[in-house]
Amino acid sequence: MAQKPSSPRGRWIPWLFVGGFAVVIAVNTTLIVYATDTFSGLVVEHPYKKGLAYNQTKAQIDAQARLGWQYDVSTLPSGDAVTIEVRWMDAGKAPLDGLALEGELQRPVENLPPLRVDFEAVGAGRYRSQVRLPKQGAWDLHFSARRGSQEFSGAERLMIR
């Protein structure tokens, strides 16, 4: 009896592997091209200069922590203005008077110019300022307080309604 020639059954299986690898390589190539043409990865301006100033910034933060100063910010909106009050305490929770306090308000969601905040001492460690705001919503208060050679700086997010 004559033997049948073997059929080419299963010869397509290696081509499945080749096709699968081709798809993976094409997708990876596309992702690499888009990744290198878009976001640079930098999230701060002048990262090299910020890196050089790291030790100085860390020393300032450590000196500020040793002061033990604490603050509490409150707001009281009235029309298109807001009254901002900052209450300062030392490490023993005693009111801190005699501070030179200055600040500015920045809008985190829009590119509006910063608003200067001039604080006035009202006694018992409280400092107050009234500011006219162009819009309600989120504002960042950046401030610095000085007394002699001691300095403290901070920031608070305020929601003005």
Long-range contacts (C-beta under 8 A, 24 or more apart in sequence): 60-151, 60-153, 63-151, 64-151, 64-152, 64-153, 67-91, 67-150, 67-152, 69-96, 69-145, 69-152, 71-145, 71-152, 71-154, 73-141, 73-156, 73-158, 75-158, 75-160, 77-136, 77-160, 77-161, 80-132, 80-133, 81-130, 81-131, 81-132, 81-133, 82-130, 82-131, 82-133, 82-158, 82-160, 83-128, 83-129, 83-130, 84-117, 84-119, 84-128, 84-129, 84-130, 84-131, 84-141, 84-158, 85-122, 85-126, 85-127, 85-128, 86-119, 86-126, 86-127, 86-128, 86-143, 87-124, 87-125, 87-126, 87-127, 88-125, 88-126, 88-127, 88-145, 89-125, 94-125, 95-124, 95-125, 95-126, 96-125, 96-145, 96-147, 97-121, 97-123, 97-124, 97-125, 98-147, 99-127, 99-145, 99-146, 99-147, 100-145, 100-146, 100-147, 101-127, 101-143, 101-144, 101-145, 101-146, 102-143, 102-144, 103-129, 103-141, 103-142, 103-143, 103-144, 104-141, 104-142, 104-143, 105-131, 105-133, 105-139, 105-140, 105-141, 105-142, 105-158, 106-139, 106-140, 106-142, 107-135, 107-137, 107-138, 107-139, 107-140, 108-138, 108-139, 108-140, 108-157, 109-137, 109-138, 110-135, 117-141, 117-143, 119-143, 133-160, 136-160, 136-161, 137-161
